[in-house]
Amino acid sequence: MPNSISAKKSHRQSLKRRARNRGQRSALRTSIKKVREAVANGETEQAASLLSAAAKKLDQAAAKNLIHANKAARTKSRLAKLINNSGE
């Protein structure tokens, strides 16, 4: 447990940040999962529209340092490749 006043405040802030980050990360994972499920069900057009929403969330998460920028780019690339290959 924190002893000083500043340590207590820092602890409160970290708990708030953790709660906010967990929610945003969960929403990000859900949007990625929706794209993958749409591709698995053969709904290519819906997957393409879901990809744009997922790409936006990935970019926002990278901008907020929720995930690394390279991970966001890599995930977007893999999802786009998945959609493109599903049409074959």
VENMOTA-V660237 format. One record per pair of residues at least 24 apart in sequence whose ideal C-beta (glycine too) atoms are under 10 Angstrom apart, sorted by the first residue. I is the first residue (numbers start at 1). J is the second residue. If there is no record, write none. Layout:
I/J ; I/J
This chain:
20/64 ; 20/66 ; 21/61 ; 21/64 ; 21/65 ; 21/66 ; 24/57 ; 24/60 ; 24/61 ; 24/64 ; 24/66 ; 24/67 ; 25/61 ; 25/66 ; 25/67 ; 27/57 ; 27/61 ; 28/54 ; 28/57 ; 28/58 ; 28/60 ; 28/61 ; 28/66 ; 28/67 ; 28/72 ; 28/75 ; 29/54 ; 29/57 ; 30/54 ; 30/57 ; 31/55 ; 31/56 ; 31/57 ; 31/58 ; 31/79 ; 32/57 ; 32/58 ; 32/75 ; 32/76 ; 32/78 ; 32/79 ; 35/75 ; 35/79 ; 35/80 ; 35/82 ; 35/83 ; 36/78 ; 36/79 ; 36/82 ; 36/83 ; 38/82 ; 38/83 ; 38/86 ; 39/79 ; 39/82 ; 39/83 ; 39/85 ; 39/86 ; 39/87 ; 40/82 ; 40/86 ; 42/86 ; 42/87 ; 43/86 ; 44/83 ; 44/84 ; 44/86 ; 44/87 ; 45/83 ; 47/79 ; 47/80 ; 47/82 ; 47/83 ; 47/86 ; 47/87 ; 48/79 ; 48/80 ; 48/83 ; 48/84 ; 48/87 ; 50/79 ; 50/83 ; 51/76 ; 51/79 ; 51/80 ; 51/82 ; 51/83 ; 54/79 ; 55/79 ; 55/80
